[in-house]
Amino acid sequence: MSNVLVTVERGPIVESVHRGSFAIVNAKGEVISSIGDIERVVFARSSMKPLQAIPIIETGAADHYAFDDGDLALACASHNGEEQHTNRAASILQRLDLDVKDLKCGIHPPRQQAAYEALIRSGGVATPIHNNCSGKHSGMLATAKHMNESVEDYYKIDHPVQQRILSVISELTNVPSEEIKIGIDGCGVPVHGVPLRNLALAFAKMAVPSEFKESRQQSIHRVTKAMMNAPEMVGGTSRFCSDFMKHMDGKAFGKAGAEGVYCVGVPRAGIGIAVKIDDGNSRATSVVIMEILRQMDLIDEQETKALASYHFPLLLNARKETVGMLKPAFSIYETMMGEV
């Protein structure tokens, strides 16, 4: 049973509500707090990208192709398609001696309106490099190329690229590979379904990877450090992922997933947070994340102020007048199971 997590208020009434669930878990797998059905299997969607990036490092591809923090952050991205993103993806492909046509992520226009308008004004057309997942796919191509594997079918579940990813996800979520539900994501690669509790566990282990061997710890630290050092690559201008990590300044890393999923790792608290909004509307996810961090005293006054537009998003009419607001509608205290 899911709960109301966010209300949408216009004038004197609650016009709509967003129901959902969340789990707050430590790296031992202990549930610190939860609301709703955290055993429900959910597709992590793009929230899984930081885990999917780990094999880029562990295969040696990241070092071989000179991936810096920006490159690794782009591999974790659901980006806007701004020039900063497409130029970096093009740079990765050039190092691989591959081309845009080798990306199997499909085509959609840049997510950022300004980038889309600039593309049209230039007489250009959208290509796979503008796809918000082009960084992830470039990283997958890097592992395939470095391991002398085929690059034509890297996106298929039986390809070694996807099998390595599946193994990493299994180890971090504590879900056996054969029990992970497999679907197809919007960009054509496998998408992984695990219980919400286990998704939070994966981000707790990303935050505190001490249970793993030293090489795995280093790989995880390299991915999360890249996200926090180059947050503009993970989303882009006016995106919660980027603004959140920028203002948290190394205290937390976060990644959005489609259909109302959001995950956060907080290293100093040793926890992972996973949120699923039932109706799939991502406008509610930042509200929930911000409120969880506020209630757990994991975000300070300055950070809260800088991110206020994501905590209490305003509803604007066509004249840009404020006519309503989204607000959190839950308390974690009743379900707290331990100290953080």
PyMOL commands that set and color helices and strands:
alter all, ss='L'
color gray80, all
select helices_A, chain A and resi 45-52+54-58+61-64+69-75+83-95+100-102+113-121+128-130+134-146+160-173+177-179+196-207+214-229+231-234+240-248+282-295+301-306+308-311+333-335
alter helices_A, ss='H'
color red, helices_A
select strands_A, chain A and resi 3-10+13-26+31-35+41-43+181-184+190-195+253-257+261-266+271-277+314-316+322-328
alter strands_A, ss='S'
color yellow, strands_A
deselect
rebuild
show_as cartoon
